[in-house]
Amino acid sequence: MASSAHELTPRAREIVAAARELLEAEGPEGLSMRRVADRVGIRAPSIYKHLPDKEALEAALISAGFEEWAEAFKGETPEELGRAYRAYALAHPHLYRLMTERPLARERLTPGLEERAAQPIVDAVGGDADAARAVWAFAHGMTMLELNGRFPPGADLDAAWAAGMRAFRR
């Protein structure tokens, strides 16, 4: 039975795609195995022939998100990466939260994918892993505050992002 995204069967990929649609449309509360099964046109117990549990489904969604990050986070400067990071999170807030708000079950992800998704950030700060973590922490904090509506009305978030990312320029 598949336990990580790189081992998914075609039917499991169809199930993950249906789950992604539900997650994007309704958030995590809409993501139940029964609702996913209904969307695919199968009975809920049949999902378990393709994915062992809900955590495997979530790991497949997270792996898909990291695949997208690996493609989207291409740029030469921290500012370019910050813009791409913010755009991705704002376009996919429920997936972003699934990817970042809980401990990460790395053993269930496609091997090497998290590192591949992070590599553009490491490269943008000259290979310094600690600086890359700081950039990510800044970007994540700004993103969560924006998604949660915590900035005052009229705050110039574009300027705040630009100032924050400039601080990491080498």
PLY file of the C-alpha trace (Angstrom):
ply
format ascii 1.0
element vertex 170
property float x
property float y
property float z
element edge 169
property int vertex1
property int vertex2
end_header
0.00 0.00 0.00
1.35 3.42 -0.92
2.39 5.65 1.94
4.10 8.53 0.19
3.24 10.66 -2.80
5.96 9.25 -5.05
4.39 5.77 -4.84
0.81 6.73 -5.72
-1.21 4.68 -8.17
-3.26 6.45 -10.83
-6.42 5.92 -8.74
-4.69 7.29 -5.63
-3.65 10.37 -7.63
-7.31 10.81 -8.62
-8.29 10.61 -4.95
-5.62 13.18 -4.03
-6.85 15.50 -6.80
-10.41 15.26 -5.46
-9.13 15.95 -1.95
-7.25 18.99 -3.22
-10.42 20.35 -4.81
-12.31 19.94 -1.54
-9.48 21.43 0.50
-9.16 24.45 -1.80
-12.93 25.04 -1.88
-13.90 24.37 1.72
-10.80 24.23 3.86
-9.78 21.41 6.15
-13.29 20.97 7.52
-14.41 19.85 4.05
-11.67 17.25 3.82
-13.13 13.97 5.01
-12.54 10.55 3.52
-16.29 10.17 2.94
-16.54 13.46 1.05
-13.45 12.63 -1.01
-14.91 9.22 -1.85
-18.21 10.81 -2.88
-16.36 13.19 -5.17
-14.45 10.33 -6.81
-17.58 8.17 -7.05
-16.52 5.35 -4.75
-17.47 4.19 -1.27
-15.37 5.62 1.56
-13.85 2.24 2.58
-12.54 1.84 -0.99
-10.19 4.78 -0.47
-8.20 2.65 1.97
-7.27 0.29 -0.86
-5.29 3.20 -2.33
-4.23 5.26 0.71
-3.80 3.65 4.13
-5.26 6.54 6.15
-6.12 10.22 6.17
-2.55 11.10 7.16
-1.32 9.49 3.93
-3.82 11.59 1.99
-2.60 14.73 3.74
1.04 13.74 3.11
0.25 13.37 -0.59
-1.34 16.84 -0.60
1.68 18.30 1.19
4.05 16.58 -1.24
2.10 18.08 -4.14
2.42 21.49 -2.51
6.18 21.06 -2.12
6.40 20.04 -5.79
4.63 23.28 -6.68
6.94 25.27 -4.38
9.99 23.74 -6.04
8.71 25.07 -9.36
7.37 28.42 -8.14
10.27 29.50 -5.94
12.70 30.24 -8.67
14.36 33.59 -8.51
17.68 35.15 -7.91
16.90 37.46 -5.03
15.15 37.09 -1.69
12.63 39.69 -2.88
11.63 37.54 -5.88
11.28 34.51 -3.66
9.25 36.48 -1.13
6.82 37.56 -3.84
6.45 33.98 -5.09
6.02 32.61 -1.55
3.36 35.16 -0.66
1.51 34.69 -3.96
1.44 30.92 -3.51
0.15 31.12 0.07
-2.53 33.66 -0.79
-3.66 31.61 -3.80
-3.76 28.34 -1.79
-4.38 29.32 1.85
-5.84 25.99 2.99
-3.07 23.92 1.43
-0.49 26.38 2.76
-1.85 25.95 6.28
-1.88 22.16 5.91
1.75 22.34 4.81
2.98 24.62 7.57
0.81 24.60 10.70
1.56 21.16 12.15
4.57 18.94 12.67
5.69 17.61 9.30
5.52 13.83 8.79
8.67 13.85 6.65
8.81 10.06 6.45
5.55 10.13 4.46
6.67 12.74 1.93
8.35 12.13 -1.39
12.04 11.69 -0.48
14.16 14.77 -1.09
11.20 16.96 -1.99
11.30 19.23 1.05
14.98 19.95 0.38
14.31 20.60 -3.32
11.53 23.05 -2.43
13.83 24.87 0.03
16.89 25.00 -2.24
15.97 28.25 -4.03
15.84 30.03 -0.66
19.21 28.58 0.36
20.67 29.65 -3.00
19.23 33.17 -2.72
21.11 33.76 0.54
24.42 32.46 -0.73
24.10 28.91 0.59
23.74 29.89 4.24
21.23 27.42 5.73
20.71 29.52 8.86
19.94 32.63 6.80
17.57 30.55 4.66
15.70 29.47 7.80
15.48 33.12 8.87
14.09 34.13 5.44
11.55 31.33 5.64
10.56 32.30 9.19
10.05 35.92 8.12
8.03 34.90 5.05
5.93 32.44 7.03
5.24 34.93 9.80
4.22 37.65 7.36
2.06 35.18 5.47
0.25 33.89 8.54
-0.37 37.39 9.84
-1.79 38.39 6.45
-3.93 35.24 6.12
-5.28 35.79 9.63
-6.11 39.45 8.97
-3.82 40.67 11.75
-2.36 43.75 10.07
-4.11 47.07 10.64
-6.37 48.38 7.88
-4.40 50.28 5.29
-1.04 48.72 6.23
1.25 48.66 3.21
2.08 44.97 3.17
3.95 45.20 -0.12
6.33 47.70 1.48
6.69 45.56 4.61
7.51 42.49 2.52
10.03 44.42 0.44
11.74 45.83 3.53
11.88 42.46 5.22
13.27 40.65 2.19
15.83 43.41 1.52
17.23 42.73 4.95
18.27 39.28 3.73
19.93 40.43 0.53
23.61 39.54 0.33
0 1
1 2
2 3
3 4
4 5
5 6
6 7
7 8
8 9
9 10
10 11
11 12
12 13
13 14
14 15
15 16
16 17
17 18
18 19
19 20
20 21
21 22
22 23
23 24
24 25
25 26
26 27
27 28
28 29
29 30
30 31
31 32
32 33
33 34
34 35
35 36
36 37
37 38
38 39
39 40
40 41
41 42
42 43
43 44
44 45
45 46
46 47
47 48
48 49
49 50
50 51
51 52
52 53
53 54
54 55
55 56
56 57
57 58
58 59
59 60
60 61
61 62
62 63
63 64
64 65
65 66
66 67
67 68
68 69
69 70
70 71
71 72
72 73
73 74
74 75
75 76
76 77
77 78
78 79
79 80
80 81
81 82
82 83
83 84
84 85
85 86
86 87
87 88
88 89
89 90
90 91
91 92
92 93
93 94
94 95
95 96
96 97
97 98
98 99
99 100
100 101
101 102
102 103
103 104
104 105
105 106
106 107
107 108
108 109
109 110
110 111
111 112
112 113
113 114
114 115
115 116
116 117
117 118
118 119
119 120
120 121
121 122
122 123
123 124
124 125
125 126
126 127
127 128
128 129
129 130
130 131
131 132
132 133
133 134
134 135
135 136
136 137
137 138
138 139
139 140
140 141
141 142
142 143
143 144
144 145
145 146
146 147
147 148
148 149
149 150
150 151
151 152
152 153
153 154
154 155
155 156
156 157
157 158
158 159
159 160
160 161
161 162
162 163
163 164
164 165
165 166
166 167
167 168
168 169
